[in-house]
Amino acid sequence: MIRGLTVLLLCQFLGGVVVALTRLPVPGPVVGMVLLLGWLAWRRPADDSGTVRVSEALLKHLQLLFVPAGVGVVAYLTVLREHALPLGVSLVVSWLAGLLVVGWIVQGALAWRGRADQEAPRA
């Protein structure tokens, strides 16, 4: 279990180092997750069950990770109240844009799959 936690923390640390050195416009933990994905793909989860066990233990307490975000919302409640209309509009527009893009991607994938099925020789 200690080894798994070490791997998780090392991936997050290396992600931060990579972002700091390369000045990528991506958060360090995101790069760390990509590094962790590469680690797990290389090692296979069955070979590295410590990382998987630590991940499962952290997921059981995932709600605790939302506490800092909730505190931030409460701390900046006056700012959020002042800018409620632009924030609300941007949330609705971005949600709608995401919904439309996913819908178009699904329609395109289904159409592409239908063409591929029609072109395939039948036995």
HUPEDA-V79225 format. One record per residue. N is the residue number from 0. RES is the residue in three letters. BURIAL is + if it has 9 or more other ideal C-beta (glycine too) atoms within 8 Angstrom, else -. Layout:
# HUPEDA-V79225
n=N res=RES burial=BURIAL
n=N res=RES burial=BURIAL
This chain:
# HUPEDA-V79225
n=0 res=MET burial=-
n=1 res=ILE burial=-
n=2 res=ARG burial=-
n=3 res=GLY burial=+
n=4 res=LEU burial=+
n=5 res=THR burial=-
n=6 res=VAL burial=+
n=7 res=LEU burial=+
n=8 res=LEU burial=-
n=9 res=LEU burial=-
n=10 res=CYS burial=+
n=11 res=GLN burial=+
n=12 res=PHE burial=+
n=13 res=LEU burial=+
n=14 res=GLY burial=+
n=15 res=GLY burial=+
n=16 res=VAL burial=+
n=17 res=VAL burial=+
n=18 res=VAL burial=+
n=19 res=ALA burial=-
n=20 res=LEU burial=-
n=21 res=THR burial=-
n=22 res=ARG burial=-
n=23 res=LEU burial=-
n=24 res=PRO burial=-
n=25 res=VAL burial=-
n=26 res=PRO burial=-
n=27 res=GLY burial=+
n=28 res=PRO burial=+
n=29 res=VAL burial=+
n=30 res=VAL burial=+
n=31 res=GLY burial=+
n=32 res=MET burial=+
n=33 res=VAL burial=+
n=34 res=LEU burial=+
n=35 res=LEU burial=+
n=36 res=LEU burial=-
n=37 res=GLY burial=-
n=38 res=TRP burial=+
n=39 res=LEU burial=+
n=40 res=ALA burial=-
n=41 res=TRP burial=-
n=42 res=ARG burial=-
n=43 res=ARG burial=-
n=44 res=PRO burial=+
n=45 res=ALA burial=-
n=46 res=ASP burial=-
n=47 res=ASP burial=+
n=48 res=SER burial=+
n=49 res=GLY burial=+
n=50 res=THR burial=+
n=51 res=VAL burial=+
n=52 res=ARG burial=+
n=53 res=VAL burial=+
n=54 res=SER burial=+
n=55 res=GLU burial=-
n=56 res=ALA burial=+
n=57 res=LEU burial=+
n=58 res=LEU burial=-
n=59 res=LYS burial=-
n=60 res=HIS burial=-
n=61 res=LEU burial=-
n=62 res=GLN burial=-
n=63 res=LEU burial=-
n=64 res=LEU burial=-
n=65 res=PHE burial=-
n=66 res=VAL burial=-
n=67 res=PRO burial=-
n=68 res=ALA burial=-
n=69 res=GLY burial=-
n=70 res=VAL burial=-
n=71 res=GLY burial=-
n=72 res=VAL burial=+
n=73 res=VAL burial=-
n=74 res=ALA burial=-
n=75 res=TYR burial=-
n=76 res=LEU burial=-
n=77 res=THR burial=-
n=78 res=VAL burial=-
n=79 res=LEU burial=+
n=80 res=ARG burial=-
n=81 res=GLU burial=-
n=82 res=HIS burial=-
n=83 res=ALA burial=-
n=84 res=LEU burial=-
n=85 res=PRO burial=-
n=86 res=LEU burial=+
n=87 res=GLY burial=-
n=88 res=VAL burial=-
n=89 res=SER burial=-
n=90 res=LEU burial=-
n=91 res=VAL burial=-
n=92 res=VAL burial=-
n=93 res=SER burial=-
n=94 res=TRP burial=-
n=95 res=LEU burial=-
n=96 res=ALA burial=-
n=97 res=GLY burial=-
n=98 res=LEU burial=-
n=99 res=LEU burial=-
n=100 res=VAL burial=-
n=101 res=VAL burial=-
n=102 res=GLY burial=-
n=103 res=TRP burial=-
n=104 res=ILE burial=-
n=105 res=VAL burial=-
n=106 res=GLN burial=-
n=107 res=GLY burial=-
n=108 res=ALA burial=-
n=109 res=LEU burial=-
n=110 res=ALA burial=-
n=111 res=TRP burial=-
n=112 res=ARG burial=-
n=113 res=GLY burial=-
n=114 res=ARG burial=-
n=115 res=ALA burial=-
n=116 res=ASP burial=-
n=117 res=GLN burial=-
n=118 res=GLU burial=-
n=119 res=ALA burial=-
n=120 res=PRO burial=-
n=121 res=ARG burial=-
n=122 res=ALA burial=-
